[in-house]
């Protein structure tokens, strides 16, 4: 919980994602115009839906190193106001 946001952190202690692959994943997540690829479609789908409902300041953030990978999902706690604001933007 972070101020008015809900943050869910999921991590593992695996070997991590190679830096070049991590950059490709981040590019697909953070660029709304990126075409969906055959890999990581679940991550992209979650990212697009959260941003559509709540705005670009919310969604997934991924970090990784040789000690594992961490994914943080952030959404507003007061979702009704954010959904209303998002529908007004469209």
Helices and strands as residue ranges (DSSP letters): E 5-11, H 19-30, H 41-54, E 59-65, E 68-76, H 79-89
